[in-house]
Amino acid sequence: MTTSDELHIKPGWRFLFSHPAHLLSFGFGSGLALKAPGTFGTLVAFPLYWALTLRLTDLGVLVVLVLAFALGILICDKTGKALGIADYGGIVWDEIVAFMLVLLFTPPGWQWSLLAFVLFRIFDIVKPQPIRYFDSNWHGGLGVMFDDLLAAGYALFCMAVIKSVLP
């Protein structure tokens, strides 16, 4: 990961409010966390997801997530270019969208939500293959967004296996 000392622009609140893409890509400020910005960004997914489910069906939420993914390609690319680093750690829109997808398929109950969170963060941090391949070889907004989509898939697969073996 690149440190803020190596960036062309040091991201802060002024940077976030300089363009809507930066505010979104930094997860409304959660990406400014000094430690574990991806974890803080993932936490932002909870209230956003719950707000969506108050008004939309599961299909409606899925449509919003597809649109949020497409938007993420654009906004993460713009913010990465502005910073001079394509996948700067503070860009957390990818975690937000991918984890909301995980939540859409997570069984009800706080235990399942906690498990979903832990599994998603593990796969996003460890980046087993092919996540690591795509993280290293796909650049720009699509690269930023895609590896988290794969981490979401791994988390969902593990939860499905766990659910299938529980009584």
Residue frames relative to the residue before (quaternion, step in Angstrom):
aa qw qx qy qz dx dy dz
M 1.0000 0.0000 0.0000 0.0000 0.00 0.00 0.00
T 0.4294 -0.6957 0.5190 0.2493 3.53 -1.11 0.67
T 0.3717 -0.7137 0.5398 0.2470 3.56 -1.00 0.75
S 0.6302 -0.5535 0.3777 0.3922 3.55 -1.20 0.45
D 0.5668 0.5956 -0.3874 0.4171 3.62 1.18 -0.41
E 0.6995 0.4617 -0.2612 0.4789 3.59 1.15 -0.59
L 0.5430 0.6459 -0.3898 0.3688 3.60 1.26 -0.16
H 0.5520 -0.5813 0.4830 0.3523 3.52 -1.28 0.46
I 0.7700 0.1343 -0.0447 0.6221 3.57 1.09 -0.80
K 0.3283 -0.7183 0.5696 0.2275 3.59 -0.92 0.85
P 0.3275 -0.7743 0.5021 0.2025 3.59 -0.50 1.14
G 0.1390 0.7440 -0.6408 0.1284 3.50 -1.04 0.92
W 0.7625 -0.3562 0.2427 0.4825 3.57 -1.25 -0.14
R 0.6125 0.5465 -0.3560 0.4465 3.61 1.01 -0.71
F 0.6490 0.5053 -0.3096 0.4772 3.57 0.98 -0.88
L 0.6554 0.5293 -0.3208 0.4329 3.61 0.87 -0.92
F 0.7499 0.3906 -0.2197 0.4866 3.57 0.91 -0.86
S 0.4926 0.6590 -0.4352 0.3656 3.59 1.25 0.11
H 0.7890 0.0010 -0.0037 0.6143 3.61 1.23 -0.36
P 0.5567 -0.6263 0.4214 0.3467 3.63 -0.93 0.80
A 0.5956 0.5747 -0.3680 0.4238 3.61 1.07 -0.65
H 0.6652 0.5026 -0.3103 0.4568 3.58 0.99 -0.81
L 0.6354 0.5295 -0.3296 0.4552 3.59 1.00 -0.82
L 0.6827 0.4688 -0.2839 0.4832 3.59 0.95 -0.87
S 0.6928 0.4858 -0.3027 0.4387 3.59 0.78 -0.96
F 0.6964 0.4128 -0.2663 0.5231 3.59 1.16 -0.50
G 0.5112 -0.7034 0.3967 0.2941 3.58 1.20 0.51
F 0.6582 -0.5343 0.2993 0.4378 3.56 0.95 0.96
G 0.7580 -0.3590 0.1797 0.5140 3.57 1.17 0.59
S 0.5197 0.6557 -0.4210 0.3505 3.60 1.17 -0.34
G 0.6335 0.5503 -0.3238 0.4371 3.58 1.13 -0.57
L 0.5805 0.5788 -0.3757 0.4323 3.57 1.28 -0.10
A 0.3917 0.7225 -0.4843 0.3001 3.60 1.27 -0.07
L 0.4788 -0.6974 0.4584 0.2725 3.57 -0.89 0.96
K 0.7649 0.1901 -0.1103 0.6055 3.58 1.14 -0.65
A 0.8767 0.0505 -0.0503 0.4758 3.57 -1.09 0.79
P 0.0517 0.8319 -0.5510 0.0413 3.62 0.71 0.97
G 0.6110 0.5597 -0.3538 0.4337 3.62 1.07 -0.63
T 0.6372 0.5126 -0.3169 0.4804 3.55 1.08 -0.73
F 0.6588 0.4888 -0.3091 0.4811 3.58 0.94 -0.83
G 0.6326 0.5228 -0.3272 0.4684 3.58 1.04 -0.72
T 0.6328 0.5275 -0.3281 0.4623 3.55 1.00 -0.82
L 0.6342 0.5375 -0.3303 0.4470 3.60 1.00 -0.76
V 0.5932 0.5739 -0.3601 0.4348 3.60 1.11 -0.64
A 0.5751 0.6132 -0.3718 0.3937 3.58 1.14 -0.58
F 0.5915 0.6027 -0.3759 0.3814 3.61 1.01 -0.70
P 0.7441 0.3824 -0.2724 0.4754 3.66 0.53 -0.97
L 0.6151 0.5376 -0.3615 0.4494 3.60 1.03 -0.64
Y 0.6577 0.5029 -0.3082 0.4686 3.57 0.94 -0.87
W 0.6666 0.5008 -0.3103 0.4566 3.60 0.86 -0.93
A 0.6295 0.5261 -0.3352 0.4633 3.59 1.03 -0.73
L 0.6476 0.5138 -0.3193 0.4634 3.59 0.98 -0.80
T 0.6952 0.4901 -0.2889 0.4394 3.58 0.90 -0.89
L 0.5570 0.5953 -0.3990 0.4197 3.61 1.20 -0.27
R 0.7954 0.3253 -0.1300 0.4945 3.57 1.10 -0.72
L 0.7797 0.3381 -0.1449 0.5068 3.56 1.16 -0.58
T 0.5006 -0.5897 0.5361 0.3378 3.52 -1.32 0.41
D 0.6894 -0.4410 0.3468 0.4582 3.58 -1.27 0.10
L 0.6427 0.5131 -0.3288 0.4642 3.58 0.98 -0.78
G 0.6353 0.5259 -0.3229 0.4643 3.58 1.01 -0.78
V 0.6377 0.5115 -0.3189 0.4797 3.58 0.99 -0.84
L 0.6463 0.5220 -0.3221 0.4539 3.59 0.93 -0.86
V 0.6369 0.5145 -0.3247 0.4735 3.60 0.98 -0.81
V 0.6451 0.5088 -0.3184 0.4729 3.59 0.94 -0.86
L 0.6673 0.5029 -0.3088 0.4544 3.60 0.95 -0.81
V 0.6145 0.5220 -0.3504 0.4766 3.60 1.04 -0.68
L 0.6634 0.4886 -0.2963 0.4831 3.57 0.98 -0.86
A 0.6443 0.5166 -0.3171 0.4664 3.60 1.01 -0.81
F 0.6176 0.5284 -0.3407 0.4725 3.59 1.09 -0.68
A 0.6682 0.4925 -0.2979 0.4714 3.59 0.89 -0.94
L 0.6392 0.5050 -0.3156 0.4866 3.58 0.99 -0.83
G 0.6271 0.5643 -0.3257 0.4268 3.56 1.02 -0.82
I 0.5952 0.5565 -0.3667 0.4490 3.57 1.03 -0.70
L 0.6986 0.4726 -0.2636 0.4681 3.57 0.93 -0.92
I 0.7350 0.4385 -0.2642 0.4446 3.59 0.72 -1.03
C 0.6438 0.5046 -0.3323 0.4695 3.60 1.02 -0.70
D 0.6193 0.5295 -0.3380 0.4710 3.57 1.08 -0.70
K 0.6650 0.5063 -0.3037 0.4574 3.59 0.88 -0.94
T 0.6882 0.4719 -0.2880 0.4698 3.58 0.87 -0.93
G 0.6338 0.5315 -0.3301 0.4548 3.58 0.98 -0.80
K 0.6599 0.4923 -0.3055 0.4783 3.58 0.98 -0.81
A 0.6434 0.5219 -0.3273 0.4545 3.59 0.99 -0.79
L 0.7041 0.4406 -0.2541 0.4955 3.58 1.08 -0.73
G 0.4271 -0.6988 0.4666 0.3340 3.57 1.17 -0.52
I 0.6874 0.3621 -0.2508 0.5775 3.58 1.35 0.21
A 0.4278 -0.7518 0.4363 0.2478 3.59 -0.42 1.21
D 0.8191 0.1392 -0.0465 0.5545 3.61 0.82 -0.93
Y 0.0056 0.8192 -0.5693 0.0684 3.55 0.66 1.17
G 0.5986 -0.6332 0.3715 0.3205 3.58 -0.93 0.92
G 0.6577 0.5251 -0.3120 0.4407 3.59 1.09 -0.58
I 0.5469 0.5597 -0.4135 0.4656 3.58 1.25 -0.16
V 0.0299 0.8515 -0.5155 0.0910 3.56 -0.29 1.29
W 0.3546 0.7358 -0.5073 0.2749 3.61 1.21 0.16
D 0.6062 0.5719 -0.3432 0.4332 3.58 1.09 -0.71
E 0.6582 0.4859 -0.3045 0.4878 3.59 0.98 -0.82
I 0.6425 0.5437 -0.3269 0.4298 3.58 0.92 -0.89
V 0.7101 0.4540 -0.2660 0.4679 3.57 0.74 -1.05
A 0.6752 0.4951 -0.3055 0.4535 3.60 0.83 -0.92
F 0.6904 0.4651 -0.3028 0.4640 3.60 0.90 -0.80
M 0.5902 0.5375 -0.3832 0.4647 3.61 1.08 -0.52
L 0.6064 0.5326 -0.3502 0.4754 3.59 1.11 -0.63
V 0.6254 0.5212 -0.3344 0.4748 3.58 0.98 -0.80
L 0.6669 0.5121 -0.3071 0.4457 3.58 0.87 -0.93
L 0.5931 0.5839 -0.3628 0.4192 3.59 1.05 -0.70
F 0.7771 0.3206 -0.1583 0.5180 3.59 1.04 -0.77
T 0.4835 0.6605 -0.4328 0.3778 3.58 1.28 0.20
P 0.4904 -0.6499 0.4832 0.3221 3.61 -0.90 0.87
P 0.5977 -0.5800 0.4016 0.3809 3.60 -1.14 0.50
G 0.6022 0.5566 -0.4345 0.3725 3.54 -1.22 0.57
W 0.5400 -0.6511 0.4284 0.3176 3.53 -0.99 0.86
Q 0.6000 0.5699 -0.3716 0.4209 3.61 1.08 -0.61
W 0.6577 0.4939 -0.3026 0.4816 3.57 1.01 -0.83
S 0.6391 0.5207 -0.3279 0.4613 3.60 1.00 -0.78
L 0.6474 0.5044 -0.3133 0.4778 3.57 1.01 -0.80
L 0.6440 0.5095 -0.3173 0.4744 3.58 0.96 -0.85
A 0.6332 0.5319 -0.3252 0.4587 3.58 0.97 -0.87
F 0.6518 0.5208 -0.3052 0.4592 3.57 0.94 -0.93
V 0.6870 0.4859 -0.2862 0.4582 3.58 0.80 -1.01
L 0.6734 0.4925 -0.3055 0.4589 3.60 0.85 -0.92
F 0.6527 0.5118 -0.3248 0.4545 3.59 0.89 -0.89
R 0.6723 0.4909 -0.3079 0.4607 3.60 0.87 -0.91
I 0.6205 0.5366 -0.3520 0.4507 3.61 0.97 -0.76
F 0.7186 0.4411 -0.2706 0.4646 3.59 0.75 -0.98
D 0.6384 0.5183 -0.3332 0.4614 3.59 1.07 -0.63
I 0.6953 0.4574 -0.2715 0.4832 3.60 1.04 -0.72
V 0.7267 0.4434 -0.2478 0.4624 3.60 0.79 -1.04
K 0.1125 -0.8484 0.5040 0.1165 3.57 1.11 -0.77
P 0.0184 0.7962 -0.6031 0.0454 3.60 0.44 1.15
Q 0.6290 -0.5205 0.4012 0.4152 3.57 -1.23 0.34
P 0.6172 -0.1702 -0.7673 -0.0349 1.67 -2.03 1.40
I 0.3398 0.7491 -0.5108 0.2499 3.62 1.21 0.16
R 0.6610 0.5197 -0.3100 0.4437 3.58 0.87 -0.97
Y 0.6258 0.5422 -0.3413 0.4450 3.59 0.98 -0.80
F 0.7128 0.4484 -0.2672 0.4685 3.57 0.76 -1.03
D 0.6125 0.5470 -0.3472 0.4529 3.59 1.06 -0.71
S 0.7210 0.4438 -0.2403 0.4748 3.59 1.01 -0.81
N 0.8043 0.3603 -0.1483 0.4487 3.58 0.98 -0.81
W 0.6895 0.3895 -0.2853 0.5399 3.60 1.15 -0.33
H 0.1123 -0.8232 0.5564 0.0142 3.54 -0.64 1.12
G 0.6905 0.4528 -0.3553 0.4381 3.54 -1.31 0.16
G 0.8060 -0.3241 0.2118 0.4477 3.52 -1.33 -0.18
L 0.6515 0.5109 -0.3270 0.4555 3.60 0.94 -0.80
G 0.6446 0.5185 -0.3199 0.4618 3.58 0.97 -0.78
V 0.6296 0.5355 -0.3260 0.4590 3.56 1.02 -0.85
M 0.7326 0.4448 -0.2361 0.4580 3.57 0.84 -0.99
F 0.6843 0.5604 -0.3042 0.3538 3.59 0.86 -0.96
D 0.6604 0.5132 -0.3441 0.4267 3.62 0.85 -0.81
D 0.6469 0.5010 -0.3308 0.4702 3.60 1.08 -0.58
L 0.5784 0.5554 -0.3699 0.4693 3.57 1.16 -0.52
L 0.6503 0.4973 -0.3091 0.4841 3.59 1.03 -0.75
A 0.6240 0.5231 -0.3376 0.4723 3.60 1.02 -0.76
A 0.6180 0.5300 -0.3348 0.4744 3.58 1.07 -0.73
G 0.6479 0.5236 -0.3137 0.4557 3.58 0.96 -0.84
Y 0.6435 0.5113 -0.3172 0.4732 3.58 0.99 -0.82
A 0.6551 0.5104 -0.3129 0.4610 3.58 0.93 -0.91
L 0.6691 0.4951 -0.3024 0.4645 3.59 0.92 -0.87
F 0.6248 0.5329 -0.3376 0.4602 3.58 1.00 -0.77
C 0.6697 0.4948 -0.3017 0.4643 3.59 0.88 -0.94
M 0.6559 0.4986 -0.3242 0.4649 3.60 0.94 -0.78
A 0.6280 0.5277 -0.3398 0.4602 3.60 1.02 -0.72
V 0.6428 0.5031 -0.3211 0.4802 3.59 1.00 -0.80
I 0.6570 0.5054 -0.3129 0.4637 3.59 0.87 -0.92
K 0.6626 0.5051 -0.3079 0.4594 3.59 0.90 -0.89
S 0.6696 0.5197 -0.3062 0.4333 3.59 0.99 -0.79
V 0.7226 0.4233 -0.2613 0.4799 3.61 1.09 -0.53
L 0.5465 0.5961 -0.4087 0.4231 3.60 1.25 -0.16
P 0.5420 -0.6317 0.4355 0.3428 3.59 -1.07 0.68
